[in-house]
Amino acid sequence: MTVRDSVGEEWAARRERGHAAAIRFIVWTALTLGRSATRLLLYPICLYFLGFSKAARAASGAYLQRVLGRAPRLGDRFRHYHAFASCVLDRVYLLNNEIERFDLRVEGEELALAQVGRGSGCFLFGAHIGSFEVLRALGHRRPDIKLSLLMYEENARKINSVLNAINPALALEVIALGRSDSMIEVEERLNQDQFIGILADRGLSLEHEDHLPIDFLGDTARLPVGPFRLAAVLRRPVFLMVGLYRGGARYDIFFERLADFANLPRAARPEEVEQAIRLYARRLEHFCRLAPYNWFNFYDFWK
């Protein structure tokens, strides 16, 4: 049974922290001094936000309490912030096509690659866990694979404006949510044998949207129905993709099949969509426990 959330979810309404000038300085430092030197800056940055980002710190503590099964210590909170900062920094290099910097270990990639050449694209659902950016980096190794990301361009617009300046061509790979032709463009790209990437732990609309109450890490969370309903309406397969940051330069990347709506009768959509969401939640919980500091929803996900 789904419920409908109010206008302006907390994640969408939250004002981003930081200044564009500071972000540009970090990007300049990353590209000028290199990754090892720039990573040293993450320590004071994380300490600053750990001390002054009250709402995010509370959300981090609430999540860590659930996933660790104990009260988080200061070191746990710092590791959580540092994992997030590391992934943000690495995004600079991934967007700059410097994939050789990283130790990428991939499992299940052949499941998604089997879709290539069939004349019909599919969805790759991720979440705000680890790095979804490594997916684009993997795609650049295969010029026959096309990936478009369905996302809000206004989210974190300051940092995106800087990072897009690193590699402007990547802007062509984004389908902006909120436009009247967004879903038409999604279907057109699917028909061109493309992958459509969605971070499916957040909704596709800033208006009222259906959510499914579901047990997640021992408490009830509400996951958006929209991404899964879209895949069902367009009758496409759905794969889960998670890129876990494992410290240093290592990322473990996992692909798993979530659902195949290709031959789904219309009457069966609600049940199959609900089953897919429940499987998605179970797998996210699995990966949260596997790499507990990789969860990057810094707001009350269970609110």
FIGU-736605 format. One record per atom (N, C-alpha, C): residue in three letters; x, y, z. Coordinates in steps of 0.2 Angstrom, whole numbers, padded with zeros to 4 digits, always signed. Each point is the difference from the previous one (the first is absolute). Example, Ala and Ser with C-alpha at 12.3 -4.5 7.8 and 13.67 -1.06 7.14 Angstrom:
2
ala+0066-0028+0039
ala-0004+0006+0000
ala+0004+0006+0000
ser-0002+0005-0004
ser+0004+0006+0001
ser-0004+0005+0003
***
This chain:
303
met+0004-0006+0000
met-0004+0006+0000
met+0004+0006+0000
thr-0001+0005-0005
thr+0004+0006+0000
thr-0003+0005+0004
val+0004+0005+0002
val-0002+0006+0003
val+0003+0006-0004
arg-0003+0006+0001
arg+0002+0006-0004
arg+0003+0005+0004
asp+0007+0002-0002
asp+0003+0005+0004
asp-0002+0007-0002
ser+0002+0004+0005
ser-0002+0007-0001
ser+0005+0004-0005
val-0002+0005-0002
val+0004+0004-0005
val+0006+0002+0003
gly+0006+0000-0004
gly+0006+0002+0002
gly+0003-0004+0005
glu+0002-0006-0002
glu+0004-0005+0005
glu+0006+0004+0003
glu+0002-0003+0006
glu+0005+0004+0003
glu+0007+0000-0004
trp+0001-0006-0004
trp+0006+0000-0003
trp+0000+0005-0006
ala-0006+0001-0003
ala+0000+0005-0006
ala+0000+0007+0003
ala-0003+0001+0006
ala+0000+0007+0002
ala+0006+0003+0004
arg+0005-0005+0002
arg+0006+0002+0004
arg+0004+0004-0005
arg+0002+0006+0003
arg+0005+0004-0003
arg+0007-0003+0001
glu+0004+0000-0006
glu+0006-0003+0000
glu+0005+0004+0004
arg+0005-0003+0003
arg+0005+0004+0004
arg+0006+0001-0004
gly+0004+0005+0002
gly+0006+0001-0004
gly+0000+0006-0005
his+0005+0003-0002
his+0000+0005-0005
his+0004-0002-0006
ala-0003+0003-0006
ala+0003-0002-0006
ala+0007+0001-0001
ala+0003+0006+0003
ala+0007+0001+0000
ala+0004-0005+0003
ala-0003-0002+0006
ala+0004-0005+0004
ala+0000-0007-0004
ile-0005-0002-0003
ile-0001-0006-0004
ile+0005+0001-0006
arg+0000+0006-0004
arg+0005+0001-0005
arg+0007-0001+0002
phe+0001+0002+0006
phe+0007+0000+0003
phe+0002-0008+0000
ile-0005-0004+0003
ile+0002-0007+0001
ile+0001-0003-0007
val-0005+0001-0005
val+0001-0003-0006
val+0007+0002-0003
trp+0002+0007+0000
trp+0006+0002-0002
trp+0006-0004+0003
thr-0001-0001+0007
thr+0006-0003+0004
thr+0000-0007-0003
ala-0006-0004+0000
ala+0000-0007-0002
ala+0003-0001-0007
leu-0001+0005-0005
leu+0003-0001-0006
leu+0007+0002-0001
thr+0002+0005+0005
thr+0007+0002+0000
thr+0005-0004+0004
leu-0002-0001+0006
leu+0004-0004+0005
leu+0000-0007-0001
gly-0006-0003-0002
gly-0001-0007+0000
gly-0004-0002+0005
arg-0002-0007+0000
arg-0005-0003+0005
arg+0003+0000+0007
ser+0006-0003+0000
ser+0003-0001+0007
ser+0001+0006+0004
ala+0002+0006-0003
ala+0001+0006+0004
ala-0007+0003+0001
thr-0004+0000-0004
thr-0007+0003+0001
thr-0004-0004+0005
arg+0001-0007+0001
arg-0003-0004+0005
arg+0002+0003+0007
leu+0006+0003+0001
leu+0001+0003+0006
leu-0004+0005+0002
leu-0003+0004-0004
leu-0005+0005+0001
leu-0006-0003+0003
leu-0002-0006-0001
leu-0006-0003+0002
leu-0001+0000+0007
tyr+0006-0001+0004
tyr-0001+0000+0007
tyr-0002+0006+0003
pro+0003+0006-0001
pro-0003+0006+0003
pro-0007+0002-0003
ile-0002-0002-0006
ile-0006+0001-0003
ile-0005-0004+0004
cys+0001-0006+0001
cys-0005-0005+0003
cys-0001+0002+0008
leu+0006+0003+0003
leu-0001+0002+0007
leu-0004+0006+0000
tyr+0001+0004-0005
tyr-0005+0006+0000
tyr-0007-0001+0000
phe-0002-0005-0005
phe-0007-0001-0001
phe-0002-0005+0006
leu+0004-0004+0003
leu-0002-0004+0005
leu-0002+0005+0006
gly+0004+0005+0001
gly-0002+0005+0005
gly-0006+0005-0001
phe-0001+0001-0006
phe-0005+0006-0002
phe-0006-0002-0004
ser+0000-0006-0002
ser-0006-0002-0004
ser-0005-0004+0005
lys-0004+0003+0004
lys-0003-0003+0005
lys-0005-0005-0002
ala-0004+0002-0006
ala-0006-0005-0002
ala+0003-0006-0003
ala+0006+0001-0004
ala+0003-0006-0004
ala+0003-0004+0005
arg+0003+0003+0006
arg+0003-0004+0005
arg-0005-0004+0004
ala-0006+0002+0001
ala-0005-0003+0003
ala-0002-0006-0004
ala-0001+0001-0007
ala-0002-0005-0004
ala+0005-0005-0001
ser+0006+0001+0000
ser+0006-0004+0000
ser+0000-0005+0006
gly-0001+0003+0006
gly+0000-0004+0006
gly-0006-0005+0000
ala-0006+0003-0002
ala-0006-0005+0000
ala+0001-0006-0005
tyr+0003+0002-0006
tyr+0001-0006-0004
tyr+0005-0005+0002
leu+0006+0003+0003
leu+0005-0004+0003
leu-0002-0005+0005
gln-0005+0003+0004
gln-0003-0004+0006
gln-0003-0006-0003
arg-0004+0001-0005
arg-0004-0005-0003
arg+0005-0006-0003
val+0005+0003-0004
val+0004-0005-0004
val+0005-0003+0004
leu+0003+0003+0005
leu+0005-0003+0004
leu-0003-0004+0006
gly-0006+0002+0002
gly-0004-0004+0006
gly+0003+0003+0006
arg+0003+0006+0001
arg+0003+0002+0006
arg+0000+0008-0001
ala+0001+0003+0005
ala+0001+0008+0000
ala+0006+0001-0004
pro+0000+0004-0005
pro+0006+0002-0004
pro+0005+0004+0004
arg+0006-0001+0000
arg+0006+0004+0003
arg+0002+0005-0005
leu+0004+0005+0003
leu+0002+0006-0004
leu+0004-0003-0006
gly+0004-0005+0001
gly+0003-0003-0006
gly-0004-0002-0005
asp-0006-0003+0002
asp-0005-0003-0005
asp-0003+0006-0004
arg-0001+0005+0003
arg-0003+0006-0003
arg+0005+0003-0005
phe+0006+0001+0002
phe+0005+0002-0004
phe+0001-0004-0006
arg+0001-0007+0000
arg+0000-0004-0005
arg-0005+0001-0005
his-0006+0001+0002
his-0006+0001-0004
his+0001+0006-0004
tyr+0002+0005+0003
tyr+0001+0007-0004
tyr+0006-0001-0005
his+0005-0004+0003
his+0006+0000-0005
his-0001-0004-0006
ala-0004-0006+0001
ala-0002-0004-0006
ala-0004+0004-0005
phe-0005+0004+0002
phe-0003+0005-0004
phe+0004+0005-0004
ala+0005+0003+0004
ala+0004+0005-0003
ala+0005-0003-0005
ser+0002-0007+0002
ser+0005-0003-0005
ser-0004-0001-0007
cys-0006-0002+0001
cys-0004-0002-0007
cys-0001+0007-0003
val-0001+0005+0003
val-0001+0007-0003
val+0006+0002-0004
leu+0006-0001+0004
leu+0006+0002-0003
leu+0002-0005-0006
asp-0001-0006+0000
asp+0001-0005-0005
asp-0004+0002-0006
arg-0006+0003+0001
arg-0004+0001-0006
arg+0003+0005-0005
val+0005+0004+0003
val+0004+0005-0004
val+0004-0004-0005
tyr+0003-0005+0002
tyr+0004-0004-0004
tyr-0004-0005-0005
leu-0005-0002+0003
leu-0005-0005-0005
leu-0003+0004-0005
leu-0002+0007+0001
leu-0003+0004-0005
leu+0006+0002-0005
asn+0006+0000+0002
asn+0006+0002-0004
asn+0002-0006-0004
asn-0003-0006+0001
asn+0002-0006-0004
asn+0006-0003+0003
glu+0002+0001+0006
glu+0006-0002+0003
glu-0001-0007+0004
ile-0003-0004-0004
ile-0002-0007+0003
ile+0005-0004+0003
glu+0006+0001-0004
glu+0006-0004+0002
glu+0003+0001+0007
arg-0003+0006+0003
arg+0002+0001+0007
arg-0002-0005+0005
phe-0006-0004-0002
phe-0003-0004+0005
phe+0000-0007-0001
asp-0001-0004+0005
asp+0000-0007+0000
asp-0007-0002+0000
leu-0003-0001-0005
leu-0007-0002-0001
leu-0001-0007-0001
arg-0004-0003+0005
arg-0001-0007+0000
arg-0008-0001-0001
val-0001-0004-0006
val-0007+0000-0002
val-0003-0007+0000
glu-0006+0000+0002
glu-0004-0007+0001
glu-0007+0001-0003
gly-0001-0005-0005
gly-0007+0000-0003
gly+0000+0005-0006
glu+0005+0003-0002
glu-0001+0004-0006
glu-0003-0003-0006
glu+0002-0006-0001
glu-0002-0004-0006
glu-0008+0000+0000
leu-0003+0000+0005
leu-0008+0000+0000
leu-0003+0006-0003
ala+0003+0006+0001
ala-0002+0006-0003
ala+0002+0000-0007
leu+0006-0002-0001
leu+0003+0001-0007
leu-0003-0005-0005
ala-0004-0005+0003
ala-0003-0005-0005
ala-0006+0004-0003
gln-0002+0006+0002
gln-0005+0004-0003
gln+0002+0003-0006
val+0006+0002+0000
val+0003+0004-0006
val-0001-0004-0006
gly-0002+0003-0005
gly-0001-0003-0007
gly-0007-0003-0001
arg-0004+0000+0005
arg-0007-0003-0001
arg-0005+0005-0003
gly+0002+0006-0001
gly-0004+0005-0003
gly-0005+0003+0005
ser+0001-0001+0007
ser-0004+0002+0005
ser+0004+0002+0006
gly-0001+0006+0002
gly+0004+0002+0006
gly-0003-0003+0007
cys+0003+0002+0005
cys-0002-0002+0007
cys+0001+0005+0005
phe-0002-0001+0006
phe+0001+0005+0005
phe+0005-0003+0005
leu+0005+0004+0002
leu+0005-0001+0006
leu-0002+0004+0006
phe-0003-0003+0005
phe-0002+0003+0006
phe+0006+0000+0005
gly+0002+0006+0003
gly+0005+0000+0005
gly-0004+0003+0006
ala+0004+0003+0005
ala-0002+0003+0005
ala+0006+0005+0003
his-0002+0004+0005
his+0005+0005+0003
his+0005-0004+0004
ile+0003-0005-0002
ile+0004-0005+0003
ile+0006-0001-0004
gly+0006+0002+0003
gly+0006-0001-0004
gly+0001+0005-0006
ser+0002-0002-0005
ser+0001+0005-0006
ser-0004-0003-0006
phe-0005+0004-0003
phe-0003-0002-0006
phe+0004+0002-0006
glu+0005+0005+0002
glu+0004+0003-0006
glu+0004-0005-0003
val+0002-0006+0004
val+0005-0005-0003
val-0004-0003-0006
leu-0006+0000+0000
leu-0004-0003-0005
leu+0001+0003-0007
arg+0000+0007+0000
arg+0002+0004-0006
arg+0007-0002-0002
ala+0005+0000+0005
ala+0007-0002-0002
ala+0000-0007-0003
leu-0003-0005+0002
leu+0000-0006-0003
leu-0003+0000-0007
gly-0005+0004-0001
gly-0003+0001-0006
gly+0004+0003-0005
his+0005+0004+0002
his+0004+0003-0005
his+0006-0005-0003
arg+0000-0005+0004
arg+0005-0006-0003
arg-0003-0003-0006
arg-0007+0000+0000
arg-0003-0003-0006
arg-0004+0005-0004
pro+0003+0002-0006
pro-0003+0005-0004
pro-0007-0002-0002
asp-0001-0006-0001
asp-0007-0003-0002
asp-0005+0001+0005
ile+0001+0002+0006
ile-0004+0000+0006
ile-0002+0007+0001
lys-0006+0002+0000
lys-0003+0007+0001
lys-0004+0000+0006
leu+0002+0005+0005
leu-0003+0000+0006
leu-0003+0008+0001
ser-0006+0000+0002
ser-0003+0007+0001
ser-0002+0000+0008
leu+0001+0005+0003
leu-0002+0000+0007
leu-0007+0005+0001
leu-0005-0003+0003
leu-0006+0004+0001
leu+0001+0003+0007
met+0000+0007+0001
met+0002+0003+0006
met-0003+0007+0000
tyr+0000+0003+0006
tyr-0002+0007+0001
tyr+0007+0004-0001
glu+0000+0004-0005
glu+0005+0004-0001
glu+0002+0006+0005
glu-0006+0001+0004
glu+0001+0005+0005
glu+0003-0002+0007
asn+0000-0007+0000
asn+0003-0003+0006
asn+0008+0001+0000
ala+0002+0003+0006
ala+0007+0001+0000
ala+0003+0004-0006
arg-0004+0005-0002
arg+0002+0004-0006
arg+0006+0003+0000
lys+0003+0002+0006
lys+0006+0004+0000
lys+0006-0005-0002
ile+0000-0006+0003
ile+0005-0005-0001
ile+0000-0002-0007
asn-0007-0002-0003
asn+0000-0002-0006
asn+0002+0005-0006
ser-0001+0006+0002
ser+0002+0005-0005
ser+0008+0000-0001
val+0003-0001+0006
val+0008+0000+0000
val+0002-0007-0004
leu-0003-0005+0002
leu+0002-0007-0003
leu-0002+0000-0007
asn-0005+0002-0002
asn-0002+0000-0007
asn+0005+0004-0004
ala+0003+0005+0003
ala+0005+0004-0004
ala+0007-0004-0001
ile+0000-0005+0004
ile+0006-0005-0001
ile-0001-0004-0007
asn-0006-0002-0001
asn-0001-0004-0006
asn-0007+0002-0002
pro-0001+0005-0004
pro-0006+0002-0003
pro-0004-0005-0003
ala+0003-0004-0004
ala-0003-0005-0004
ala-0005-0005+0004
leu+0001+0000+0007
leu-0004-0004+0004
leu-0007+0003+0001
ala-0001+0006-0001
ala-0006+0003+0001
ala-0005-0003-0005
leu+0002-0002-0006
leu-0004-0003-0005
leu-0003-0007+0003
glu+0003-0003+0005
glu-0002-0006+0003
glu-0006+0000+0005
val-0002+0006+0002
val-0005+0001+0005
val-0007+0002-0003
ile-0005-0004+0002
ile-0007+0002-0001
ile-0002+0004+0006
ala-0002+0006-0001
ala-0002+0004+0006
ala-0008-0002+0002
leu-0001-0001+0006
leu-0007-0001+0003
leu-0003+0006+0000
gly-0007+0000+0000
gly-0004+0006+0001
gly-0002+0004-0007
arg+0003-0002-0005
arg-0002+0003-0007
arg-0006-0004-0003
ser-0004+0003-0004
ser-0006-0003-0003
ser+0002-0006-0004
asp+0006+0000-0003
asp+0002-0005-0005
asp+0005-0005+0003
ser+0001+0000+0007
ser+0005-0005+0003
ser-0002-0007-0002
met-0006-0002+0002
met-0001-0007-0001
met+0000-0002-0008
ile-0002+0004-0004
ile+0001-0001-0007
ile+0007-0002-0002
glu+0004+0005+0003
glu+0007-0001-0002
glu+0003-0007+0003
val-0002-0002+0006
val+0002-0006+0003
val-0002-0006-0005
glu-0006+0000-0002
glu-0002-0005-0005
glu+0003+0000-0006
glu+0002+0006-0003
glu+0004+0000-0006
glu+0007-0003+0001
arg+0003+0002+0005
arg+0007-0003+0001
arg+0000-0008+0002
leu-0006-0002+0003
leu+0000-0007+0001
leu-0001-0004-0007
asn-0004+0003-0004
asn-0001-0002-0007
asn+0007+0000-0004
gln+0005+0004+0002
gln+0006+0000-0003
gln+0005-0005+0003
asp-0002-0004+0004
asp+0004-0005+0003
asp+0004+0003+0006
gln-0002+0005+0003
gln+0004+0003+0005
gln-0002-0003+0007
phe+0004+0001+0005
phe-0001-0001+0007
phe-0002+0007+0003
ile-0006-0001+0004
ile-0002+0006+0004
ile+0001-0001+0007
gly+0005+0004+0003
gly+0001+0000+0007
gly-0004+0004+0005
ile-0002-0003+0005
ile-0005+0004+0005
ile+0003-0002+0007
leu+0000+0005+0004
leu+0001-0001+0007
leu-0007-0001+0003
ala-0002-0006+0001
ala-0007-0001+0001
ala-0002+0000+0008
asp+0005+0002+0004
asp-0002+0001+0007
asp-0004+0007+0001
arg+0000+0004-0005
arg-0003+0006+0000
arg-0005+0001-0005
gly-0005+0004+0000
gly-0006+0000-0005
gly+0002+0003-0006
leu-0005+0000-0005
leu+0001+0003-0006
leu-0004+0006-0001
ser-0003+0002+0006
ser-0004+0006-0001
ser+0001+0004+0007
leu-0001+0007-0001
leu+0000+0004+0006
leu-0007+0001+0003
glu-0005-0002-0004
glu-0007+0000+0002
glu-0002-0006+0004
his-0006-0001+0001
his-0002-0005+0004
his+0002-0007-0004
glu+0003-0005+0004
glu+0002-0006-0004
glu-0002-0006+0005
asp-0002-0005-0003
asp-0001-0006+0004
asp+0007-0003+0002
his-0001-0002+0007
his+0006-0004+0003
his-0003-0006+0003
leu+0005-0005+0000
leu-0002-0007+0003
leu+0003+0000+0007
pro-0004-0001+0006
pro+0003-0001+0006
pro+0004-0007+0000
ile+0006+0000+0003
ile+0003-0006-0001
ile+0006-0001+0006
asp+0001-0006+0002
asp+0005+0000+0006
asp+0007+0000-0003
phe+0004+0005+0003
phe+0006+0001-0003
phe+0005+0001+0006
leu+0005-0004+0002
leu+0004+0000+0005
leu-0004+0001+0007
gly-0005-0004+0000
gly-0004-0001+0007
gly-0005+0005+0001
asp-0001+0005-0005
asp-0005+0005+0001
asp-0004+0001-0006
thr-0005+0004+0000
thr-0004+0001-0006
thr+0002+0006-0004
ala+0002-0001-0006
ala+0002+0005-0004
ala-0005+0000-0006
arg-0001+0006-0004
arg-0004+0000-0006
arg+0004+0001-0006
leu+0000-0005-0004
leu+0003+0000-0006
leu-0004+0002-0006
pro+0002+0005-0005
pro-0004+0002-0005
pro-0002-0005-0005
val-0006+0000-0002
val-0003-0005-0005
val+0002+0002-0007
gly+0001+0007-0001
gly+0000+0003-0007
gly+0005-0004-0004
pro+0007-0001+0002
pro+0005-0003-0005
pro-0002-0007-0002
phe-0003-0004+0004
phe-0002-0006-0001
phe-0006+0000-0005
arg-0005+0004+0002
arg-0006+0001-0004
arg+0002+0002-0008
leu+0005+0004+0000
leu+0002+0002-0007
leu+0003-0005-0004
ala+0004-0005+0003
ala+0003-0005-0003
ala-0006-0005-0002
ala-0005-0001+0004
ala-0005-0005-0001
ala-0005+0003-0006
val-0001+0007+0000
val-0004+0002-0006
val+0004+0000-0006
leu+0006+0001+0000
leu+0004+0000-0006
leu+0002-0008-0002
arg-0001-0004+0005
arg+0001-0008-0001
arg+0007-0001-0002
arg+0004+0002+0005
arg+0008-0001-0001
arg+0003-0004+0006
pro+0005-0003-0001
pro+0004-0004+0006
pro+0003+0005+0004
val+0001-0001+0006
val+0003+0004+0005
val+0005-0004+0004
phe+0006+0003+0000
phe+0006-0002+0004
phe+0002+0004+0005
leu+0003-0003+0006
leu+0002+0004+0005
leu+0008+0001-0001
met+0002+0006+0001
met+0007+0001-0001
met+0003+0004+0007
val+0005-0002+0003
val+0002+0003+0006
val+0008+0000+0000
gly+0003+0006+0001
gly+0007+0000+0000
gly+0003+0002+0007
leu+0002-0004+0003
leu+0002+0001+0007
leu+0007+0002+0001
tyr+0001+0006+0004
tyr+0007+0002+0001
tyr+0003-0004+0006
arg+0006-0003-0002
arg+0003-0005+0005
arg+0006+0003+0003
gly+0001+0007-0001
gly+0006+0003+0003
gly+0006+0000-0005
gly+0005+0005+0001
gly+0005+0001-0005
gly-0003+0001-0007
ala+0002-0004-0005
ala-0002+0002-0007
ala-0005-0006-0002
arg-0002-0004+0005
arg-0004-0006-0002
arg-0008+0001+0000
tyr-0003-0002-0005
tyr-0007+0000-0001
tyr-0002-0007-0002
asp-0005-0003+0004
asp-0003-0007-0002
asp-0007+0002-0003
ile-0001-0002-0006
ile-0006+0001-0004
ile-0004-0006-0001
phe-0007+0000+0001
phe-0004-0005+0000
phe-0006+0001-0005
phe-0001-0005-0004
phe-0006+0001-0004
phe-0005-0006+0001
glu-0006+0001+0001
glu-0005-0005+0002
glu-0007+0001-0004
arg-0003-0005-0002
arg-0006+0000-0003
arg-0006+0001+0005
leu-0004+0006-0001
leu-0005+0001+0005
leu-0007-0002-0003
ala-0001+0001-0006
ala-0007-0002-0003
ala+0001+0001-0007
asp-0005-0004-0003
asp-0001+0001-0008
asp-0007+0001-0001
phe-0002+0006-0002
phe-0007+0002-0002
phe-0001-0001-0007
ala+0004-0003-0004
ala-0001+0000-0007
ala-0006-0003-0003
asn-0002-0005+0003
asn-0006-0004-0002
asn-0006+0000+0006
leu+0000+0006+0004
leu-0004+0000+0005
leu-0007+0002-0002
pro-0005-0004+0002
pro-0007+0003-0002
pro-0002+0006+0005
arg-0004+0004-0003
arg-0001+0006+0004
arg-0003-0001+0007
ala-0005-0005+0000
ala-0003-0002+0006
ala+0005-0002+0006
ala+0005-0002-0002
ala+0005-0003+0005
ala+0005+0005+0002
arg+0000+0006-0003
arg+0005+0005+0002
arg+0001+0002+0007
pro-0006+0002+0003
pro+0001+0002+0007
pro+0003-0005+0005
glu-0002-0007-0001
glu+0003-0005+0004
glu+0008-0001-0002
glu+0001+0000-0006
glu+0007-0001-0002
glu+0005+0006+0002
val-0003+0006-0001
val+0004+0006+0002
val+0001+0000+0008
glu-0005-0002+0004
glu+0001-0001+0007
glu+0006-0005+0002
gln-0001-0006-0004
gln+0005-0005+0001
gln+0007+0003-0001
ala+0001+0004-0006
ala+0007+0002-0002
ala+0002+0005+0005
ile-0004+0004+0003
ile+0002+0005+0005
ile+0002-0003+0006
arg-0003-0005+0002
arg+0002-0004+0006
arg+0006-0004-0001
leu+0002-0002-0005
leu+0006-0003-0002
leu+0006+0005+0000
tyr-0002+0006-0003
tyr+0005+0005+0000
tyr+0002+0002+0007
ala-0005+0001+0005
ala+0001+0002+0007
ala+0004-0006+0003
arg-0001-0006-0001
arg+0004-0005+0003
arg+0007+0000-0002
arg+0001+0001-0007
arg+0007+0000-0002
arg+0004+0007+0002
leu-0004+0005+0001
leu+0003+0006+0002
leu+0003-0001+0008
glu-0005-0003+0003
glu+0002-0002+0007
glu+0006-0004+0001
his+0001-0005-0005
his+0005-0005+0000
his+0007+0005-0002
phe+0000+0004-0004
phe+0006+0004-0002
phe+0001+0005+0006
cys-0005+0003+0003
cys+0001+0004+0006
cys+0004-0004+0005
arg-0002-0006+0001
arg+0004-0004+0006
arg+0007-0002-0003
leu+0000-0001-0006
leu+0007-0002-0003
leu+0005+0006+0000
ala-0002+0006-0001
ala+0004+0006+0000
ala-0004+0006+0004
pro+0000+0000+0006
pro-0005+0004+0004
pro+0001+0007-0001
tyr+0006+0002-0001
tyr+0002+0008-0001
tyr-0002+0002-0007
asn-0003-0003-0004
asn-0001+0002-0007
asn-0007+0003-0001
trp-0004+0000+0005
trp-0007+0003-0001
trp+0000+0007+0001
phe-0002+0004-0006
phe+0001+0007-0001
phe-0006+0004+0000
asn-0006-0003+0003
asn-0006+0004+0001
asn+0001+0004+0007
phe+0002+0006+0000
phe+0001+0003+0006
phe-0006+0004+0002
tyr-0005-0003+0001
tyr-0006+0003+0002
tyr-0004-0006+0004
asp-0006+0001+0003
asp-0003-0005+0003
asp-0004-0005-0005
phe+0003-0005-0002
phe-0003-0004-0005
phe-0006-0004+0003
trp-0001-0001+0006
trp-0005-0003+0003
trp-0006+0004+0003
lys+0000+0007-0002
lys-0004+0005+0003
lys-0007-0001-0003
***
